[in-house]
Amino acid sequence: MNKLFQSLKKVDFFSVTYSPAISDGFNYNHSSILGGLISMLIAILSLMYSIYYIYLWWTYQLLPKVTSDINKFRESDDFGQLRNSIHVKSAYQEGWSPIDPFKTDEIIIQPLMIDLDDQELNWKPLLLTKQISEVLSINLDINHNKQYIILFTLCKEDYLLDQQKCASEETKNLYFQQNGNSLYIEISFTTINPSTFEPQVFERTYPINIHSQAEMCSSIILHYQMNQYLIDKAFLFSTGQEEFNYISNSLSYPQYSLKDYCDRQFLPNTFGAFFVLFQQQYYTVQIAYPPISEVFAAIGSIISILFSVKFLITLLNLHQLRQDILDEVMRQYYPEIKQFKIIKNLFGKITQVRFKGLPVEISSYVGFQRQIHHQMACKLNYKNLLYEISRFQFILMSIKRRTEIEKVHTIGIKVPIELSVSKDSYVITKGQINQLKTLNLRNIQQADSKYDILTINDALILSYDYKNFELTSTLFSHPSKTSHENNQNEQDFYEINRIEVYADNNEEF
C-alpha cells in the first residue's frame, strides 16, 4: 500500500516547490516604488480597456467572423418562396414628363409577365390597381426552380383588366414625341449587415429607352444569386444558428436585338424584355459574433502586451534586490553602517547620506559601498556558502575528536511533552518558560540541572535573529563549575540529549 501511495505522489501534477527566503519571513519579495506606479498604471489601463472592449461587444460593434461557401442547388433543397421587388419608374415619376405611361385609364406602356414553367405560356398583366403618381411595383415570389420573362410593350386591349383602357392615339403620339422617354427598372436585393445582423436593401437600376421608331430593343438576362445566411450570436457556446434566405445579387447580361426580332420573339411593339432566373449555385454565408470567451482572450492578449514592461521592472527590482542584500551583509560585518541615514530616489540611487547628524560625502560613501559590495558578492552564492561551511567543519574537527563529533548525529532537542494530571495521556506544554521546565523535569525531575539540556531556543542560537527572541535560559542558569565538572558535563551532554530511535510510524500519505 505504501508503494502505491508513493507512486501516486510521483504523478502529482500539482506538487509545489519551496524556495527558501533570502531574508526574514517565510518568503521574500522585493518591491520598488517605480514598479508599484507602473503596476497601478497597467492595472488602470487594463481595466479601462476591458470595460471598453466589453462595451463594444455588448453593443455589437465588434467585427464578426464571416465565412462564405458556394453550394450547388439540389432537387431536395427547399428554401421556400423568396420575395423580390421590382420598381418601374418613368420620366413622369421623375418630374420630367407630364404624361404617365402607366395611367390606369390611359395606358401607353404595358408590363406583362410570363412564367416559363407554365405549360400554357400565357402573358399576365402586371399593371393592376396602380394610382396616379405611384411607382409601378412588381413583387415576385420566386424560387430557384422558377424562370420568368417580363416585357414592356405597347398597350394591347387583350391584356387589359377591368377599368383599364389603352391611351388614345393622340396621347400616344404626344408621349412618343417627347425627348428622353425611358423606363428605369429598379430591382431590390437584400443582404445581412454583419455589424448589426439586420437586413439591408440596395437597388440596381436598368434603363430601357422607349421610342416609336426604334430599330433596336433591349433584353437583359438576370441571373439571381441567393444567399443563405447562418447567424450565430452565442454568448459562450453555440446553441443554434438563425437562417435567413435572400436574393442578394444578380449577374446581368444586357443584349440588344433588332426591333423586328423582338416583335416576332415576344409581342409586337416590344421595347424591352427581362429574363429572370436563378444561378445554379447559391452562397452560404456564416456570420458568427465573437462569444464572450473570445472577448476575454482578446483582452488578455492586449493586457499581456501591456505587461511586457514587466521585464524591465523585473530587471530593476532584481538589481535593487541584489543591492539591498549586499547592504544587509555589509551591515552585519560593519555594524556602524546601521547608524548611517541613507536617502534614495525613485530609481534607488543614493541622494543623501548622513552620519550622527552630519552629511557624508556621497562619492566617498558610494566608493566604499562599491568596494564592500564587490568583496561581499561571493556571499550570495551557494558554492561559497558550502565552502565556508566545509572550512568551519575542519576547524571544528581540529578542536574536537572525531568520536565526539560523530555523537552529534545522535542528539537533538526533545519535544516538551509530559504526562497529564490524570496520567492517562501526554500533553505538549505551551510557552517558552513552561517548555523549558518540562524539558528539564522530563530528564532529571528537578529545575536546577547540572546538565546542558538542549531547549527550543538553542535551535536559533546561531541565527541572525537570535537577538530578537526573549531569552529565558537565565531562569535555569547554572553555578560556576570546575574544569573537571565541565569535562564531565561534556560527556553527559551527549547522553542527556540522545534521541532514541524507534520504528518510523509517522509516515504521511
Buried (B, 14 or more C-beta within 10 A) or exposed (E): EEEEEEEEEEEEEEEEEEEEEBEEEEEEEBEBEBBEEBBEEBEEEBEEBBEEBBEBBEEBEBEBEEEEEEEEBEEEBEBEEBEBBBBBBBBBBEEEBEBBBBBBEBBBBBBBBBBEEEEEEEBEBBBEEBEEEEEBBBEBEBBBEBBBBBBBBBBBEEBBEEEBEBBEEEBBEBBBEEEEBBBBBBBBBBBBEBEEBEEEEEEEEBEBBBEEEBEBBBBBBBBBBBBBBBBBBBEEEEEEBEEBBBBBBBEEEEEEBEBEEBBEEBBEBBBBBBBBBBBEEBBBBBBBBBBEEBBBEBBEEBBEEBBEBBEEBEEBBEBBBBBBBBBBBBEEEEEEBEEBEBEEEEEBEBEEBEBEEEEBEBEEBEEBBEEBBEEBBEBEEEEEEEEEEEEEEEEEEEEBEEEBEEBEEEBEBBBBEBEEEEEEEEEEBEEBEEBBBBBBBBBEEEEEBBBBBBBBBBEEEEEEEEEEEEEBEEEBEEEEEEEEBEEBBEEBBBEBBEEEEEEEEEEEE
